[in-house]
Amino acid sequence: MNHSIARFFLHFHPKKVRVEAIRFDRTFGLGGIAALLFVILFITGMLLRFAYIPSAAEAYDSIVHLQEEVLFGSLLRNLHYWSAMLLVVVAFLHLVRVFYSQSIFEKRRKNWIYGLVLLFLVLSANFTGYLLPWDQLSFWAVTIMTNMLTYIPLVGNGLADIVRGGEVVNENTLLRFYHFHTGLMPFLMIFFMSVHFWLVRKSGGVALPAGTDKKMTDVNPHLVYKEIVVALILLLVIFLFSVFVDAPLLEKAKPLVSPNPSRAPWYFMGFQELLMHVHPTFGSFIIPLLVLVFFISIPFINYSEIKKGEWFYSSTGKQMTIFSALFAVLYTFVFVVFSDTVLDLSNRLSEWPSVLSTGLLASLIYVIPAALFIVYLKRKKQACRMEIIIAIVTFILAAYITMMLTGSFLRGEGMQLIFLI
């Protein structure tokens, strides 16, 4: 029986694998960690269903009852919540690792697209689960995010109504999110994860640089033992963290009383911060759409040379990554402060249509200096196309993280910068 179980799990791997492919610093185990977190979430989520009541009148009380009256109920909710938060981070880092290690070309193009889909599903699963406690934190976070959908041209209002189940966040929204979170999202994630793993096997596993030692070794025990160790460490860390740190729960949702400040979920705070500086149509639709199209197109651009498995493509690519990240952080923070204190385009250009003043013009004020910096790097480093792409991706990621952290930690009452209040 044990031998049969072992053979079943070994179907996830070939019998032998290259020694270089199982070095921890090749992948950092991020894909496996993400998969294990999903398993933890699936199991804890199924158990939480026995205590949770998906109605506006009873949802909050059922969470309180779970935490205070059910044996290990608080630990169970903590495990589910913190595993979900960690999954967002790990899924993001996994996608970043795949990009910077040049593992997105040729046979791996499809998997890059599936990776983007999986990241979207992870965020969607977190977002739909975020509302379920029905407290002030979750209610107003979801209200903010669903309101952002209304700024999408032509279909925004209809799309927001479909997501909410009406014109405002209410019990219909809660029930809808509950079924999305516990039914549709797990099914979609299992499907796309299966396709993702299959494509990894089909493409030959971990991408390795040309000229890497081709020595092979048995998957069992050399890789399997490493996976077990990483899994045990993850379980220990997430368990201990859940024992000592409770998942947040504010007072019961009050649809007529908005907290000050009202914030989106932390992983969407970059979008909320962006909306404070550009027109909503640009911040919630045009800019995200352009970034998404760019990310999808990266593996399909023509390059003079492809270096599969080569971190940062080259030493020049590594330097451009560092310079782009540093510039993006400093420049984005300066732009945020400048926009809050000096720019004020809505008043300075009040006679202009807002889509031009706070939309197009504000976007260009940010984008043009950033583009000039990338051009400067290109010329100074004599960078090739792939190295330029790396610089642009790095700038986008660092800029979003800066806005996310600014919105999460540096905004006080009225969403004012705390050092300017």
Residue pairs with C-beta under 8 A, 6 or more apart in sequence:
6 220
10 219
10 220
10 224
12 197
13 219
13 223
13 224
14 201
14 205
14 219
15 218
15 219
16 216
16 217
16 218
16 219
17 205
17 216
17 217
17 219
17 222
17 223
18 205
18 208
18 212
18 213
18 214
18 215
18 216
18 217
19 213
19 215
19 216
19 217
19 222
20 26
20 208
20 212
20 213
20 215
21 205
21 206
21 208
22 217
22 222
22 223
22 226
24 226
26 101
26 206
26 208
27 97
27 206
28 93
28 97
29 226
29 227
29 230
30 90
30 93
30 94
30 97
31 94
31 200
32 227
32 230
32 231
33 90
33 230
33 234
34 87
34 90
34 91
34 94
35 193
36 231
36 234
36 235
37 83
37 86
37 87
37 90
37 234
37 238
38 87
38 189
38 193
40 79
40 80
40 83
40 235
40 238
41 80
41 83
41 84
41 87
42 186
44 76
44 79
44 80
44 83
45 80
45 181
45 182
45 186
47 76
48 66
48 76
48 77
48 80
49 182
51 62
51 65
51 66
51 70
51 73
52 59
52 62
52 63
52 66
52 132
53 59
53 61
53 62
54 132
54 174
54 175
54 178
55 171
55 174
55 175
56 134
56 170
56 171
56 174
56 253
57 171
59 132
59 133
59 134
59 174
60 133
60 134
60 135
60 252
60 253
61 252
63 77
63 133
63 134
63 135
63 249
64 249
65 73
66 73
66 74
66 76
66 77
67 73
67 74
67 77
67 246
67 249
68 74
70 76
74 246
75 242
75 243
77 247
78 241
78 242
78 243
78 245
78 246
78 247
79 238
79 239
79 242
80 247
81 247
82 238
82 241
82 242
82 245
82 247
83 238
84 125
84 126
84 129
85 126
86 238
87 122
87 126
88 122
88 123
88 126
88 267
91 118
91 119
91 122
92 119
94 115
95 115
95 116
95 119
96 397
98 104
98 111
98 112
98 115
99 112
99 298
99 393
100 311
100 312
100 321
100 390
101 207
101 309
101 310
101 311
102 207
102 306
102 307
102 308
102 309
102 310
102 311
102 313
102 386
103 206
103 207
103 308
103 309
104 111
104 112
104 298
104 299
105 299
105 306
105 308
106 203
106 306
106 308
107 199
107 202
107 203
107 204
108 199
108 203
108 207
108 299
108 308
109 299
109 300
110 199
111 196
111 199
111 200
111 203
112 298
112 299
113 296
114 192
114 195
114 196
114 199
115 196
116 292
116 295
116 296
117 192
118 189
118 192
118 193
118 196
121 185
121 188
121 189
121 192
122 189
123 267
123 268
124 180
124 185
125 181
125 185
125 186
125 189
126 265
126 267
127 142
127 145
127 265
127 268
128 177
128 178
128 180
128 181
128 185
129 177
129 181
130 138
130 141
130 142
130 265
131 138
131 139
131 141
131 142
131 169
131 173
131 174
131 177
132 138
132 174
132 177
132 178
132 181
133 249
134 174
134 252
134 253
135 249
135 250
135 251
135 252
135 253
136 250
136 251
136 252
136 253
136 254
136 257
136 259
137 248
137 249
137 250
137 259
138 253
139 169
139 253
139 254
139 255
140 253
140 258
140 259
140 262
140 263
141 262
141 263
141 264
141 265
142 169
142 173
142 177
143 168
143 169
143 262
144 262
144 263
144 264
144 272
145 264
145 265
145 268
146 160
146 163
146 164
146 169
146 173
147 160
148 264
148 271
148 272
148 275
148 280
148 284
149 156
149 159
149 160
149 163
149 284
150 156
150 157
150 160
151 280
151 281
151 283
151 284
151 285
152 159
152 281
152 284
152 285
153 281
153 285
156 285
161 167
163 173
163 176
164 170
164 172
164 173
164 176
165 172
165 173
165 175
165 176
166 172
166 173
168 255
169 255
170 255
206 309
207 308
207 309
208 308
208 309
209 307
209 308
209 309
209 310
210 307
210 308
210 309
212 309
250 259
260 413
260 414
261 411
261 412
261 413
261 414
261 415
263 269
263 272
263 407
263 408
263 411
264 271
264 272
264 407
266 404
266 408
267 404
269 403
269 404
269 407
269 408
270 400
270 401
270 403
270 404
270 407
271 283
271 284
271 288
272 407
273 336
273 403
273 404
273 406
273 407
273 411
274 283
274 287
274 403
275 283
275 284
276 339
276 340
276 415
277 283
277 335
277 336
277 339
277 343
277 362
277 366
278 287
278 358
278 359
278 362
278 363
278 366
279 354
279 355
279 357
279 358
279 359
279 360
279 362
281 355
281 359
282 355
282 359
282 360
282 362
282 363
286 359
286 363
287 363
291 396
294 392
294 396
295 393
298 389
298 393
301 385
301 389
302 385
303 384
303 385
303 386
304 384
304 385
305 384
305 386
306 386
307 313
307 314
307 386
311 318
312 318
312 321
312 390
313 386
313 387
313 390
314 387
316 381
316 382
316 383
316 384
316 387
317 383
317 386
317 387
317 390
319 381
320 377
320 381
320 383
320 387
320 388
320 390
320 391
320 394
321 390
321 391
321 394
323 377
323 391
324 373
324 374
324 377
324 390
324 391
324 392
324 394
324 395
324 398
325 394
325 395
325 397
325 398
327 373
327 395
328 370
328 394
328 395
328 396
328 397
328 398
328 399
328 402
329 398
329 399
329 401
329 402
331 369
331 370
331 373
331 399
332 398
332 399
332 402
332 403
333 402
333 406
335 365
335 366
336 402
336 403
336 406
336 417
337 417
337 420
339 362
340 416
340 417
340 420
341 420
343 362
343 365
345 357
345 358
345 361
345 362
346 354
346 357
346 358
348 357
349 356
349 357
349 361
350 357
352 361
370 395
370 399
373 395
374 388
374 391
374 392
374 395
377 383
377 388
377 391
378 387
378 388
378 391
381 387
383 391
406 417
407 415
410 417
410 418
410 419
411 417
411 418
412 418
412 421
413 421
